[in-house]
Amino acid sequence: MGAPKKPLLLILLIFSDFFICEIPAEGVTKEEAKQLRDEVREMFYHAFDGYMVHAFPRDELKPLSCGGEDTLGGYALTLIDSLDTLALLGDRERFVTSVEWIGKNLRFDINKTVSVFETTIRILGGLLSAHLIASDYNTGMRIPSYDDELLHLAEDLARRMLPAFDTPTGIISRLFSILKTNLVNLAFDGRIITSTAGGGTLTLEFGALSRLTNDPIFEQVTKNAVRGLWARRSRINLVGAHIDVFSGEWTQKDAGIGTSIDSFYEYLLKAYLLFGDEEYLFIFQEAYRAAMLYLYNDPWYVEVNMNSAALVWPLFNSLQAFWPGLQVLAGDIEPAVRTHAAFFSVWKRYGFTPEGFNLATFNVQQGQKSYPLRPELIESTYWLYKATRNPRFLDAGRDMLASLQHAARCTCGYCHISDVEFHQQEDHMESFFLAETVKYLWLLFDLAAGPDNLVENGPYKYIFSTEGHLLPATPQISLVSEHCSYLGAYCRSNNLIQETYSSDIINDYRDKNHSDSFSDTDAKNLFSSSSFQKSPASGLIKGLCPGLTHGQRYGISYIASDDNIVDESSSASQVAVVQNSPDLMVSNHSTDSPPSDVNEDPDYPGEPEDDQRAPQLEIETPQIVNETDAKAGLVEG
């Protein structure tokens, strides 16, 4: 029998019926989808032209006063962030002009102090994405005069950032100085603190750069940073929000899927999808299962202590809204639909999602009332429509577009909303508005209108970076056909099992066009209908050693901390890592059992008591997609 409900849970139960309700579908026709797509295109050019006229070559536009400001390093940030959106819209003229200007004028040999994370996802990612489009005839945007200028700039920038990884833990320092001659890490109060997202969201950009330059150093340092974070996870496979990169001690032990942690989860799965490196998949499976066990309170997510799973913060923050989209990529669509409905109900209430929404009071969190044009909820809307073809997600997209046009549009672009309750405008427009927010809106309506774009009809499958940049799964980057067939472990046992995997969904992801939709049955097959071929084997061969934890497979064991008693017997010697392409993205996440290697640890104290788990909020699931609607809304691609 569980522990009695806490007062917080009673409040949530009372407010749930009042706040969450079914949202009727009015239906977006194909003709209306075309009109909405064109409206989004006009939205892009209103903001992009405003930037080019009033702010370029400064980093970002001040859309109310029609000026510019340098917010990252004075690198014409918004232009770089917009390059692949221009290509996606088919604007060859402006794409060519922008690529040529950047190739001739952008330099990094200046004294600037910037964020490793933001520089990587915005500038490095933007340069790589544009390079991959401009250098390939298959994209239809090949520039004849282009001579890899953006790739050379990307390599120069990444090499200047490499010293940021030179820490005892391998986890990057948060800030660094790009100097003409060298790079210096910046310490504060004798410590350098970085967020989990900041340290774990570099693998796509640096990994792609390694494969384009044939220099493994970039991929190695970012993978080492991920290993450094994961090795310091708690016994229940949760990670905290901030860590000291020198001592390896967690300075903030709140675990969640939002602020400071979000894209750590995202890049685990996407690094596997892009590179086929199974180590990322294993970490993602364990991390995802722990998140669904300890953080998920259907349909919301809360923040808990990473060690005890005790509730810390009953808050929906806007960065959590990427999660349903990630669940679509993982094939876990049913909880994604419910969570998206809950998050969208917040948007419907205010016209935007505030940075923080208190789940105890069901009101905007004090001090977190702004909406800085974030893309995450729109991104998830796009992925859910792509997976289900349910028209209710088009209705959601239409509502989001209307909110932006009505309340955020201003003289020269689109303004931050400083207070979602009163729709007060603020004189700032982040570069990600053009890199992500507009891009996902346009893709949503273009998909409904009959897609004709690089992503849906191009020669490659594309992985979107956390900044929305397009990274194609080309043979040079993905090497899908060269992945090994077995897990990378060596062990001598008569019980050794060799396994090969096959899945219709993952094969479809790799072999068919992205525009093909998942069916409801397909989504379930990701968990239950995979084909396993097993044969007993003995001797010292590559294979799957039954009972091995992820740490034993890859030599990643726990790091001692004040809160975790380390079983020294669990640390394993380094073993070979072999890439391959298995089928399962996530296993069935049961709320009845902890992650597997917790059970296998003899020193693990056992399951948390009921009041230590993430509390069961018992909020009624918003019925945007019920069983009947789901069947009716599914459309084959």
Salt bridges, closest charged atoms under 4 A:
GLU26 OE1 - ARG398 NH2 3.51
GLU32 OE2 - ARG398 NH1 2.96
ASP38 OD1 - ARG37 NE 3.78
GLU42 OE2 - ARG409 NH2 2.86
ASP49 OD1 - ARG94 NH1 2.39
GLU60 OE2 - ARG122 NH1 3.22
GLU60 OE1 - HIS428 NE2 3.29
GLU69 OE2 - HIS428 ND1 2.46
ASP70 OD2 - ARG58 NE 3.71
ASP81 OD1 - HIS469 NE2 2.75
ASP84 OD1 - LYS439 NZ 2.76
ASP84 OD2 - HIS469 ND1 3.11
ASP91 OD2 - ARG94 NE 3.59
GLU118 OE1 - ARG122 NE 2.83
ASP148 OD1 - HIS131 ND1 3.86
GLU155 OE2 - ARG159 NH2 2.91
ASP156 OD1 - ARG160 NE 3.12
ASP215 OD2 - ARG159 NH2 2.65
GLU219 OE2 - ARG211 NH2 2.85
GLU266 OE2 - LYS270 NZ 2.70
ASP277 OD2 - LYS223 NZ 2.48
GLU279 OE1 - LYS223 NZ 3.29
GLU279 OE1 - ARG227 NH2 2.87
ASP298 OD1 - ARG338 NE 3.01
ASP332 OD2 - HIS589 NE2 2.44
GLU334 OE2 - LYS524 NZ 3.94
GLU355 OE1 - ARG374 NE 2.89
ASP395 OD1 - ARG398 NH2 3.07
ASP399 OD2 - LYS348 NZ 3.00
GLU421 OE1 - LYS369 NZ 3.51
GLU430 OE1 - ARG122 NH1 3.14
GLU430 OE2 - HIS428 NE2 3.81
ASP446 OD1 - ARG37 NH1 2.88
GLU456 OE1 - LYS386 NZ 2.64
GLU467 OE2 - ARG122 NE 3.92
ASP508 OD1 - LYS512 NZ 3.38
ASP520 OD2 - LYS524 NZ 3.85
ASP563 OD2 - LYS253 NZ 2.26
ASP597 OD2 - ARG233 NH2 3.48
ASP601 OD2 - ARG235 NH1 2.18
GLU607 OE1 - ARG613 NH2 2.42
GLU618 OE2 - LYS5 NZ 2.18
GLU627 OE2 - LYS631 NZ 3.70
ASP629 OD2 - ARG392 NH2 3.05
